[in-house]
Amino acid sequence: MQNNKNLDTARDIVHKDAGDIYLGNLNTVDTDLKLPAKGTRGSEIQWRSGEILFLGHDGKITRPTHGVGNRIVSLTATLTYQDAVFEKPFSVTVIEQPNSGYIKAVNPVNIVSKVHEAPKLPAVVIVEKDTGNFTTAKVQWDVIEEKFFNLAGNFTVFGQIENSEIQATASVSMIEEKPQTLKYPNEKQVFSFPNERVRLRGDSLFSDAQKSFLQYLLSVNDDHMLYNFRTAAGLDTKGAMPMTGWDSPDCNLKGHTTGHYLSALSLAYAATRNEHLIEKLNYMVEELEKCQNAMSSMPGCREGFLSGYSEEQFDLLEVYTTYPKIWAPYYTLHKIMAGLLDSYRFAHIDRALTVCSRLGDWVYNRLSILPKEKLNKMWSMYIAGEFGGMMEVLVDLYFITKNVNYLTTASYFVNDKLYFPMSENVDTLEDMHVNQHIPQIIGAIKLFEAQGDDKYFKIAKNFWQIVTHGHLYNIGGIGENEMFKSSGKVASYISDKTAESCATYNMLKLTRELFMYLPEKAYMDYYEKALLNHTLSACDFYEASGGTTYFMPLAPASQKTFQTAENTCCHGTGLESPFKFTDAIYFYNTDALYVNLYIPSEVVWTEKTVVIQQAAENENLSEFSIKINGTAKFVLKLRKPNWVADDVDILINGKIEKRLTLRDGYFEIERLWDDDVVQIRLPLSFHLDHTPDDSALSGISYGPYTLVALSDSSEYLTLDVSDENINSKMKIKEVGKRFELDGITFVPINQINCQTYSAYFRVK
């Protein structure tokens, strides 16, 4: 009996030690893994790699050469304690080396500067590789003597490209007055409604997801979310269990999910007005303030600091320590600051603004003493230098507090490696980390809003066009294994790690910001595709798990995996997304109401004293009614989606409106509205979404909905279909839900839960 009891204890130890093993983010591995030899309770651990060419038994990483592709390697931990043995498997994706072709040419640099102001030369130049792709290279410019920039005229500056014998040149024009170059509206042309004024209505997948995630948020133990902060501050954890995955005590990213949790609670309160959310928010903010006060009084910790760990990661970043020894400290800090600021903006908790402002002061005091060269090097570092939306949150903090230090601090995060090629409209994104850079572009448009310098708007607009024209999958998602690939290379990179959810979260934010300055239909065409087919599809709304897909797999025999305990970046943004579904449905200005998305919802337009209610009129979501409750004169602008090929019928109070004006992709109806009902009928049809690099490989859509085939085949399905005959061959088996082609069942990807599916097909 005693021996059996000891064995049970030993088994318990190896199981618990296996559960404690955390190796970091194994989806994008490019550096050696640190493999523990002993468990926390005494287990001996031995490691075995399934492919030592890329991953040694000791954790040594050898990346595949560029073009070979990423390698998924099995890694097994064998834990032994007394007579108990337990094996735990891991799957490690070793990412291929970046494209390392030689420099074929260097793009010239042209700078216009005002006399008596030293020209601001970029820290990088754009170079063309022998592969035909463009990238950036660091450059050290010659020192410019003052005599050159104190007089009007032209001169040339030479620079040395890092690790190369090739020289760069910059042509500088010094002028008396810098010309006005504003090409874009310097003010927003349309405005979003406050979150609390727009609500989802009725039954829909959107409302189902929102209800599910609300249920999850209400079930979360707040002390669990505070665990890392209280531990770092030396405070009582109140019996809470440690967090797991990317927030586990031994992970360098701990604290980020708590920031997302604050944002999710705040957005959920604005969307639902559930009072239990306010109780949770007040508790979270009060306890975080206690942690901030405790940390500020700790030896070696500066006033205002707040995190789930000490300041050491920030110190190490400043001496260029690489990932995974540190893991994006400013990225985590952004999540915390954004969560606090959202608590103030959406739930009106003043204490949250105080805590956030102290953190903002801490960032200013730390970064204001660092030279620009050091900042450039920090921000260009893969993963370690990722800083998320620091620029965005600092500009927003400036708008609220009017403290100019926060705007100054936002400018410290300007990253030439990304901004310079985007300002030149050159795609240098290949091999860059997708979600490390989209928030930086959101930061650019925020700087434009605050400072009016149109170069920042140009950067944001060019980036959006480059991404949406050359890097999209058929669901609107981007990136493979978190990385940008060559422009137009989609068929080459269809895998089980396509379309990172948090990247689309940020692309939607960027699109929304651009639309407010340039209210063009193309922005909302993209927004609709990505929202319906990626963001909504990524939500686990069948169970209240709070789960979101990290990647949306698009390869044959794909299956969604909803991340929960791993606490990935996408789990964090995923907690917020269901409460942002209403973000872009409606916009307005003095004269017009824009209806961009056809989603059952309601908006209160206080300035016009009307309430607009939108409802679906049929099961396949092709007919919507828009009821204007109240009396007001304005232009109703209804987006004509890009997937509508036929005529659209619009009825007012049951009668066909024949005098329709279609301007810039929007149907315009101007009148004095008085409790009227508008119906819009959008004819749906099937179409193929060909990949740009292989026209025979295609996705299939029905109107705005990306369809996937229910199939467990690991090979691409071959379909007897073409652009000309798809509408005659595809059959509707269940309106809006099930379709059939060649005996294969197709469903919208946003209705898939755990079924196995394929998203791309071989076609004629």
N, C-alpha and C positions, 0 to 999 in steps of 0.2 A: 504493500500500500504506500509506504513511504517513498519507494523508488518511483512509483507512478506519479505521486504528488510532485516529486522533484522534476520529473520529465515534463509534467504539465507546466510547472513554473518556467522551465527552460524554454519550452515552446512559446510561452507567453513573452519571454524576453526577446527571442529572435524575431517574433512577429512585430513587437513594439519597436525594436531597433530598426527593422526594415521600414516601418512607417515613418521613422524619423529621418531617413536618408533623404537629403535634398541636394541635387547636383546643379541647380540653376535652370535656366531656360534651355532645354535640350532641343528646341526647334530650330535654332540658328547657332550652331556651335562652330567657332572658328579658332578657339584657343584651347590649350590643354585642360582636361577636366581634373579636378582635385578629388580623388577617390579615397574615401576614409577607409582605414584598415581595421577600425574598431568601432563598435556601436556604443551608444551612450550608456547602455546597461551592461556592457562587457562582452558582447558578441564579437567573435573574430569574423572579419569580412574578407572574402577573396573575390576578385573580379575576373570576368571572362568576356572578351570581345568577340563578336561574330565575324569581324572583318578587320584583321590587324593592319591591313594596308592603310586604312584610314583612321582607325582608333585602336591604339595599343591596349594590352591588358592593364597597363599602368596609367591609362588616361591620356597618353600622348596622342595629339591630333596631327594628322597629315591631310591637308585639304586637297581635294581633287583639282586637277588643272582646269582652267576655264574652258568651257565647252563640253566637258565630261558630264557636268551636272552635279547636283547635290547627291550625297550618299546617305541612305538611312541604314544605320548599323545597330544591330541588337547588342545590348550590354546587359550582363547578368551579374547580380550580386549574390553570392552564396554566404549566408550567415550561419555560424556554428556557435552553439553554447552548450557545453557538456555533450549530451547525446542528441540534442535537438538540432536539426538542420532545416533551413528555409531558403528558398530561392526567390529573388525579386527581379523581374525583368524591367529593362528600360529600353526606350527607342531613342536613338541619338541621330539627329540630322546634321551631318558635317557639310557645311556649305562650300561650294566650289570657290576657287581663287578668283579674284577680280580679273577683268580683262586687262592684260598687261602688254598689249602691243606697243611698238615703239612710236615715238612722236613723229608724225609726218609733216605737220605744219602747226604754226602758232598764229592764232587770230590776233590781228593788231588791236591795240587798245587806244581809244580816242576819248580824251578828257577835255571838258570845257570848264574853266574855273575863273573866278573873279580876281582881278588884279589885287595884289597884297594879301591874298589868301593862298596858303600852300595847297597845291593840287592834291586831292585825295585819290591816290592810286590804289587799285584793288590788290588784295593780298594774293590773288591767284590770276592766272591767265587761262583762256580757253585754248585747248590744244586738240588737234585732230590726230587720232591714232591711225596706224596702217590698216586697221579693220574698217575704217570709214566712220567709226563712232567718235563722238566728242566727249572730252572729260576736262577736268581742271588740273592745273599744276601750280604748286606754290612758287612764288617768285620773290626774289630780293632785288628791289629797285636801287639804282644808284641814288646817292644823296643829291637833291636839287639845290643848287645855290640860290640864295635869296634874290640875286640880281635878275634871275630868269622870271620869277613870278611877281616881281614888283613893277614890271612894265608890260603893257599890252603887246601881244605878238604870239608867235608860235615857236615851239622848240620840241625836241625829242628827248625822251628819257629811256635809258637802256636798263634792262634787268636780267638777272641770271636765274634761270629755271632750276629749281631744286633737283639734285641728283641727275643733272644733265649738262652737257656742254652747250646746249642751244640757248641763244639769247632771245629775250622778249623786247618789244619796243612799244612805247606809249607816245602818241602824238598829243601834245598839250597845247590848247589854245587859251591864252590869257586875254580876257576882255574886261572893259571898264564896268559894264553892268551885265550881270548874268541874265540871259533872255528868259522871258516867261515861256515855259514849255508845257503848261498844263493842257493836256489833251483829253482829260476825263472830267466828269462833273466833280467839283470840289465839295459838293454837298450831296447827301443822300436824296435820291429822287422818290423813293418809296420807303415806307416804314413798316416794321413788324408790330403787331399788337402785343401788349403786355401778356405774359403767359397765362395769367389768371383770367383773361378775357376770352380765351379760345379753349373749347372743350370738345372732346370726342362725344358723339351721340350714337345711340342705337347699338345694334350688334354688328361687329366686324372683327376681322383678325386683329386690327389695331386695338380695339377696346378689350378684346380677350387678352392680348399681351399686357396691356396696361393693368388690368385687374389682377393678373397673375403676379406681376412684379410688385404691385402694391401689397399683395398678400405676403410676398417674400420679405419686403422691407419691414413690414410690421412684425415679422417673426424674428428678426435679427436681434441677437443679444448685444446691446450697446457696449457692455464691458468687454466683450470679446474684441470689438473693433477698437477699443482703447488700450488693449493689452500692450502693444509695442511702445506706445507713447508713455504709459505709466512706468513700464520697465526702464526705458531710457531716462526718465525723470526721477527714478528711485522711489516711486510711489507704489502704494498697495494696488495690486491687480484685482482685488476683490473676488478672488476665486475663479476668475475667468480662465478658460482654456486658451493656450497660445494659438495664434493664427497659423495658417498652413500655406504651402506653396510659395509663391513669390512674397508672401507676407510672413513667412515662418521666421522665428527668432534668429536663425543663422543665414538669412537671405539679406543681401544688401539693398533690396528695393522695398523693404518693409515700411509700411505707412501709406503707400499709394492708394490701396483699396479704401482705406478710411476716408481719404479725401474724396474719392468718387462717391462713397456712401453718403457723405454730407451733401454733395451736389444732388444725388438721387433723391434724398429725403426732401430737399428744398424744392426741386422740380416737381416731385410728386405732390407736395403740398399745394403748389401753385395750380396743378392740374386737377386736384381732387378736393382740396380744402378739408382733408381728413385731420382732425385735431390731434389724433395720437401722434402724427408726424411732428407736430410742433413740440410736443412733450419730449420726444426723442431728440430733436434738434437742440432744444435748450439744454438738455442734459449733456449731450455731446460737446457743445461749445463751452459750457461751464467747466467740464472736466479737462478739456484741452487747454483752457486758459490756466488751470491749476498746473498742468504739465509745463506750460510755457514759463510760468513764474518759477517753478522748481528748477527748470533747466537753466534759466537766466542767472540763477544764484549759484550754479555749480562751478567749481574751479575750471578755468579754461574754456568756459562757454560764454559766448557774447550775448548781450541783452537782446531779447526778442526771439531767439532761436526756438524752433519747435519742430520736432521730427520724431520718428520712431527709432532713431539712432543718434549717436553723437555727431559732432562736427568733423570727425576724422575723414569721412569720405570727401568732404569739400576741400580739406587740406591736401589730400592725396591727388585730387583732380588738378590742383594748381601746380603740382610737380609732374603732371602728365601720366599718372598711373592708369593703366589700361584695364578694360573689362576682361575678366570678371572679378578682379580684385576689388574694384569699385563698380557700382552699377547705377549710373545716371542719377546722381544726387539732386540735381536741379529739376529733373523730371518728377521725382517724388515730391519735391518742395512745391512744384506747380500744382499738383493734385490737392495738396493740403490747402494752399492759398485759394485755389479756385473753389474748393468746398466751403471754405469760410466766407468767401465773397458771395457765393450763391446763397448761403444761409442769411446773409444780410439783404441781398437783392430780392429774393423770392419769399423769404419768411420774416423779413424785417427784424432780425435779431441784431441789435446794435453792438452787443458784446463781440459778435463775430467779426465785425468791421475793425474793432479795436485790436483783436488778436491778429488779424490779417495785416493791419497797418504796421504793427510791431515787427512782423516777419518781413514786410516790405522794407522797413528801415534797416533790418539786419542784412538784407541782400544789398542794399545801396552801400552800406558801410563796408561790406566785404569787397564788392566789385569795383567801387569807385577808386580804389588805390592800385588797381592792376592795370598794366599797360595794354594797349590795343593788341599788340602782337601776341601776348599771352592769352588774351581772350579768344582771338582767332584760332589759336592752336587748340585751346580747350574745346571749343564748340565744333571743331572739325573731327574730333576723335570719335570713332565708331562706338556707339552705345554709351561709353563712359561720359562723353560730352553731351549726350542727349538731354535737352532741357525742356521738352514738352512745350506747353503754352505759356512759358514765363513772360514773354513779351505781351501776350494778350492780357493776362491777368494784371500785369503791372500798369498797362495803359488803362484798363478798366478801373483799377484802384486810383489812378490819377484823375480820371473823369469824376469819380465820386468824391474824392477828398480835396482835389485841386492842388495837391502837393506835387510840385514839379520834379522833386527828387525821383518819384516813381517813373515819370516819363523818361528822365535821364537814364535811370537804371534799365528801362526797357531797351534803350538804344545800345547798351553794352552787349546785348545778345545778337546784334546784327552779324550775320555770318556770310562773309564774302564768298565762300566756297559754293554757296547756294544762290545768293542774291545776284552776284555779278553775271553768271551765265543766264539767269532768268531775265535780267534787265536787257540782255542782248538777244533774248528769244532763241537761245541755243539749248537743245536738249542734252544735258550732261548727267542725266539721272541714272544711267546704267550703273549697277552695283552699289547704289546708294540705298540706305535704309529708309523705307517708305515713311513710316510714321515718326521717324526722327525729324523729318523735314516738312511735312504738311503743316504742323502747328507753327513752324517758323514763317510760313507763308501767310497764315492767319495773322501772325504778328506784324507782318509787313503792311497788310491792309489796315490794321489797327494804328500803326504809326502814321499811315496816310490820313486816317481820320483825325488824329491828334495834331499833326504837323502840316498837312496839306501839300507835302512834297510828292509830286505825281510819280516819281521814280518807284515809290513803294507800291502804288496801284499798278503800275506797269509790270512790276515783278509778279504780283499776285495774279493778274490777268493772264500773263504769258504762261505761268506755271499751270494754271487751270486748263488752258488750251492744250498745252503739251501733254498733260496727263490724260485728259479726256479724249484726245484725238489719237494717242499712240500707246496707251498703257491699260486700257479697260478690258475686263472680261465681260461676258454677256449679261452678268447680273449687276454691273456697275461697280464691282469691286476691283481693287488693284493690288499688285504685288504678289510675288511668289516667294514663300519662306521669308516674308517681311521685306524682301528686296525688290527694287526696280530692276527690270530687265531691259534689253534693247528695245527702242521704240518700234512698235509694230510687230513685236515677237510675242504673239499670244498662243498660237498652236504649239509652239515649242515649250511652253511652260504651263501646261495644264496638268495639275497634280492634286494630291490630297492636302496641299498646304497653300492653296491659292486664296486670295482675297481676305486679308486680315480685317476683322470687323472694326477695330478701332481706327484703322486708316480711313474707312468709309465714313465713320462717325465724324472725323475731322474734315473730310472732303465735303460733307454736307454743310458743316459750319462755314467753310470757305465759300461754297457756292451761295449760301444765303447772304453772306456779307457782300459779295460781288453784285448780287442781284439788286441790292438796295441802292447801289450807285448806277448800275446799268440794268434796268428791269427788262432784260431780253429773254425771250422764250427759251433759248438754248440752255440757259442755266437751269430752268425748271424741268426741261425734258430730261436732263441728266439727273436732277434731284429725284424725280419720280422713279426713274429706272433703279437707282441705287437704294432708295427708301423701300420700294415695294419688294424688290428681289434680293436685296442683301440684308439691310438693317432689320426689316421685319422678319425675314427668313432666319436670321441668326438668333432670334429669341426663343427660348424654351417656354412657350405659353401653354403647354399641355400639362405640365406640373409646375407648382410654385417653387421652383428650385433656385430662381435667380440666375439661371445658367444662360450663357451666350456662347456661340461658336467662336473659337479663337480664329481658326481659318475656316472658310467655306469651301469644302472640297468640291472640285468640278471634274475630276478624272472619272473614267469608267469605274463602276462599282463603288461609288462614294457613299459615305454615311456621315451624317452630322454628329459631332461630339460637343455637348454643351458643358463648358468649363464652369466649375463651381469651386471646389476645394483648392484648386491650383492657384486661384486668385491672380490670374493673368491680367495683362493690360486690357484685354477685350472683355473680361468679366467686369472690370471697373467701368468702362464706358458703357457696357451693356446694361448696367444697373440704371444708367441715366436715360438711355435711348427711348424706352417706351413712353417717357414723359416729355419727350421732345418731338413726338409724332406730329404735333400741331404747329411746329415752328415755321413752316413755309406754306401752309395751306392758303393763308390770306395775307396780303399786304395792302397798304393804303397810302394815299396822299390826299391833298386838299380836295381833289376833284373826283377821285376814282377809287374803286375797290377792285383789287386783283384777286381772282380765284385761280390759284395755280394748280392745286391738287384736288382731285375729286375723291374726297374722303368724308364719310358721314361725320358732321361736326357742327359747331355753333360758335359764332363770334359776336361779341357785344361791341358795336362801334359807337362808343360813348359820344364822340364829337358830332355824330349825325343822329343820335338818339334812335338808332335802329338796331335790331338783332337779326342777324342773317343765319338761317339754319339750312344745312345741306344734308340731304338724305339720298340713299341709293334706292332706285325705283325698280330694279330687277336683280336677279340672282347673279348674272354674269358681270355686274358692275359696269354696264355700258350706258346706263341712263340715270341721271341724277336730277333731283329737284332742288332748287335754291329758293327758299322763301324769305322775302324781305318783310320783316315785321316792323311796322312803323312807317313814317312818312319822311322822305328826304330826297333831294335831287343830287344825283351823282352818276358817273359813268361806271357801269358794271363791265369788267373786263374778264372774259372767260378764255382761258388758254386753249388753243387748238393743239393737241398733242402731236408730236412728230410721227406717231404710228398710225394716225388717222389719214387714210388715203382718199376716202370718199367724202361726200358732202355731209356736213353736220346739220342736224335739225335742232333748232332752238324754238321753243314755244313760250309764250308769255300768257299766263292765265288760260292755258289750254289751246291757244291759237298760234299757228306757225308764224314766226316773225320773218317776213320776207325781205325787209330792208336792213340786212346785216352788214356791218362794216368790219372787215378783217384787216387789222393794222398791226404789223410787227408780230404776227402770230397769235394775236388776241382778238376775239370777237368783242366789239364794243357796242354797248347799248346804253344810250344816255336818255334819261327821262326822270320825271318826278315819280318816284316809287311810292306806292301807297298800299301796303299789305299785299304785294304781288307775288306770284309764284312763277319762276323761270325753270323750264325743263331743258336739259341739254342731252341729246342722244348722240353717243359716240360709237360709230360702227366699228366693231372689232373684227380683225382678220388675222390670219396666220402669216408669219414671215420668217425667213431664215436669217440668222445673224452670223454671217461668214467671218471667219478669223482673217485678219489682214495678211498673214503670212502663209495661209493654206486655204484657198477658197473652197476646197472640198471638205473641209472640217467646219462644221457650223453648229450653232445653237438654234433653238426654235422658240419663237415667242407668239403669244396670242394677245394682240393689243399690247398693253404694257407689261404683261406677265411672262416671265421666263419659264418655259416648260422643261421638265426633266422626265426621263423615261424610268419607270420602275423596272430595274434590271440589276442582276448581280453579275453580269458579264464583265470580266476584267479587260476586255477588248472594246474598242469603239464599235458601236452598232452601225451597220450599213443600212441606210434607208433609201428606198426607191422614191425619191422626192426631189423636186427642184423648185426654184423660185416661181416658175410658171404654173406648177400644178399643186403646190402645197395646199391651197385653199379647197381644192376639189378632193384631195386625198385624205386630209386630216378630218376625222369625224369627232363630233361632240357627243360624248356618251352621257355626261352629266353636266348640266349647264354651269360653267364657271369653275368646275372642279376636276372633271376627268375627260380625257380625249384619247383617241386611238388612231394609230397609223401602223400599217403592216402588222397588225395583230399585237402591237405593243401599246401598253397603257402609259399615257403622259399625264402629269399633274403639274400645277404651278409650284415652283420651288418653295414658295412661302407657305405651302400647305404640307410640306414634307416634315415628318418628325424623325423617326429612327429607321425608316425604310432605306433600302439600298437603291441608288439611282445613278443615272448618267446624264450629264448636262451638255455634252458635245457629241456630234455624230458625223459619220462619213455620208456625204450626200452627192448627188449627181450635179 
